Amino acid sequence: DVLGVLAQLQAIAAYPVTPIVRPTHNDAVLSKLYLDFGLQTLLIPYVQSADEARAAVAAMRYPPEGLRGVSTMTRANNFGRIADYAQTIGDELCLLVQVETLTALEALDEIAAVDGVDGIFIGPADLAASMGYPGEPGRPEVKAVIETAIGRIRQLGKPAGILTGDAAFARRCIELGALFTAVGIDAAVLVKAVDGLAKDFADLRT
């Protein structure tokens, strides 16, 4: 949630990392809150059309280009200490949009053409569900669509991204040109480690 993100940003502030936050919805109010916290990269879920992509862009930009509300005392501008923040921050922001359905893929050319969309991320789980295979993102049919989409995104001049826990498929996507590839989820990594420990000690159970 929003306040949880703020605490995490405070925790990592001392380290050379760049956080990416995925709001729960393509919502201008949520985007404003995260940007005022000092975030520079947002990953907006479930973008289905060029109009929705334009709305995501507008939420990140100050008027007249967008509709982000102006606040002069936020964590983002070091509480007013960055005098030219409003004039320069636009060059430092990154907007990634998620295409997660067949409908979104049909509109891929139009979404990619929206000025301000910096990268396109494919969501395999929702894409699989939209294809009639809920819970089966590893199906060959789904992987084939993803591979084609990565190629199309690259041809459209945008960086392509993907999330997959399948190491072999992650490597395949990188070979195809995926430039930002998530290969694990914290909860899944923890579950795998715990299950491995339980298996290692199964013979000692009484």
Secondary structure, 3 states (H helix, E strand, C coil): CHHHHHHHHHHHCCCCCCCCECCCCCCHHHHHHHHHHCCCEEEECCCCCHHHHHHHHHHHCCCCCCCCCCCCCCCCCCCCCCCCHHHHHHHCCEEEEEECCHHHHHCHHHHHCCCCCCEEEECHHHHHHHCCCCCCCCCHHHHHHHHHHHHHHHHCCCCEEEECCCHHHHHHHHHHCEEEEECCCHHHHHHHHHHHHHHHCHHHCC
